[in-house]
């Protein structure tokens, strides 16, 4: 397994990365130089680049050259805005999530009148300025890994809900504290709040949590 490294990038004006929208890789350094005029910030839709430090989370070895020949090794990139009240962000996550209580569950739906589990979490976090991937298995890769005993309000919680458990993520919700979590439930057919101690099924199927509410963190998967 390749190790994961966190690299802070302070000079990004001419760095080329691969995004999830692209299925064609540059074939030469010359092409890299031409395309490198497109800032990472442009790709991510950030207008005021000086205020947002960029971080690359990568697997494998990133070459020292100015133009990344192995851009496909990048798992995702994120930017973080400083000086934001974390407690306010978490309160907004909870308020936003609870505002959708009772909204129907529909597989593949992304809101706001209906959701599936990952469509719900994506919508809730996006409304407070945190961009995460669309599906639960990809959402489970971003942010900080959190064990059950270290869950805090605002964390994503992931489950393997299949009859034959394989350890793969199939469901996601948002932790509210005191054992409560909110999610778009296929069984409940709507957005509901469950408690781990009262719904043993979910406690037994819990895999891990992910913390993205450290400040507005925005991710782009490779």
N, C-alpha and C positions, 0 to 999 in steps of 0.2 A: 504493500500500500504506500502510495506517495504521501510524504509529509506535507502538512499545510503550513504555509508561512504567511505572516502579515507584514506587508511592506508599505510604509508611508511614502507617498509620492508628493514631493513639494513642488517639483517643476513638471507640469503636465502639458504644456502648450503644444508639444510636438510628439506626444506619445500615442501610438496607435493601439487600439484594442479591438477584440472581436466582440460583437454583441449577439444576443439571441436572435436578432432579425436577419443576420447575415449567414449565408451558406456558402460563401466564396471567400477563400483566404488569399491574401496578397502573395504573389509568386516571387517577388524580388525585393531587395532593399530599395531599389528605385521606386517601385510601386509604394513601398512603405513611406518613403519620403514625400511622395505626392499626396498620399492620403493622410499623412500625419498632420496636415494643416487643419484637419477636423479635430477640434479639441475634445477631450473626454467630456468636458462640461457640455459641449454642444450635443454630443451623443445622448447625454443623460437629461438634457433639457434644463440645465442650470444657467441662468443668465449672469449672475454675479460671482464669477469663479474665485475671486480673491478671498471671499468669505467662507469658502467651503473646502477644507482639506480633503484630498482624495485618498482613499485607501484601496489597495488591491489585495484581494485574498487569492492566492495562487497555489497551484500544485505543481510539483516538479521544479525545474530550474529556469529562472527567467534570465536570459542573456544580459550581459552588461551593456550591450550596444544601446544606443539611444532609441533605436527603432526595434520594437519587440518582434523578433522573427518567429517566436513561438507563442503568439497571442492566444492560440487555442488552449494553452495551459492555464489561462485565467478562469477561475470558477465564477467569481462575481466581483463587482466593484461596488463601493459604497461611498457616500459622502455624509458628513456630519456637520450640523450647524451648532455652534457653541452659544452659550449664554441663554439657554432655554430652560424654563422651569420644568423639571422632570415630573414633579408631583402633579402639575397642571396637565401635562401630556397624559399621564396615567389616568387621571380623573376624566379627561376627555375620551380616552379609549373606552372606559367603563360606561360613561354616559352614552356615547355613540352606540356601543354594542347593545345596551339595554333599550335604546330607542327602537330597535328592530324586533323586540320580543313579540312573538306571535306571527312574524312574517313567515309565509309558507316555505317549506323546503321543496326544492325542485332540482333534481340532479342536473348539473351543468349550468345552473343559473348564477348570474353574477350580480344581481340586485338592480335597483333597490326594492322592487316589489316582491321578489322571490330570490332565494339563495340556495346554493349547496354549501357544504361546510367550508371549503376553502374560498369560495366566492364571498362568503360572509366575512371571514377574517381579512381578506384582501381589502374589502370595502371599508371595514372599520378602521384599519390601520392607515389606509390611504387618506381617509378623511381627517386624520390628525397629522398628515405630512410624512407618513412612513410607508414607503413603497416596498412591497414584498411580491414574490412570484405568484402565479395564478393557482397552481395546484399544490396540494398538501405535501406531497413528497419533496417538492422543491422548497416550499416554505420551511420544511424541517431541516434544511441545510443552512439557513441564514441566521445570523444573530449568535448569541452566546448559549452554549449548551447548559441546561439547567436540570438538575435531578428533582425528583418529586419533593423531597424534603426541603428544597431551597426555592420552591416556587414563590413568586411574588405577583401582586396584582399587575395586570397588563402583559404577563407572559403568555406566549402561545403554548398550548398543550397538545401533544400528539399521541395517537392511539393506533393499535392494530386491532381492528374490530372484526376481522374475518373469523369465520367459524374455526378454520384450521390456522392457528397463529403461525406466522413466519417471521415476525419481527419487523415487517415492512409497514411503513406509515400508510394508513388508509383513512384517517379522520383527524380533524383538527378543531380546537376550540380556543377560548381565551379565558385565562384564569382570573377570577374576581376576588380571591382571598377567602379565608375561612373554609376552605374545601370546596367552594363554589366555582363552577366554570360555566360559561355561556357558549352555545354552539348551535349551528343549524343542524338539527337532528333528523335523519331519515326515518328513524323509528318514531320519533315524536311528531314528524311531519311539519315541523316549524322551528323557529328559533326559540330555544328554551334555556333555562338555568337548571343545572343538575348539581348535586353535591356528591363528592367522591365517597363519603361514608354512607350515603343513602342509596347510591347507585354503584354497588360493588363491581358491576360489570366493567365500568370505565376505570375504576381503580386497578383492577386486575389487568386491564388491557393497556394501561398507560405505558408509554415508551420513554418519553423525555419532554422537557420543555425547551423553549427558545426565547431568549430575551432580546428584543429589538428596540424596546423603549428606553434607550440610554440618552437619547436626543433624537431629533428627526434623522433616521438612518435610511438611506435609499439604496436599493440593490439592483444590479443588472446582472443576470446570469449569462454565462457564456453558452 
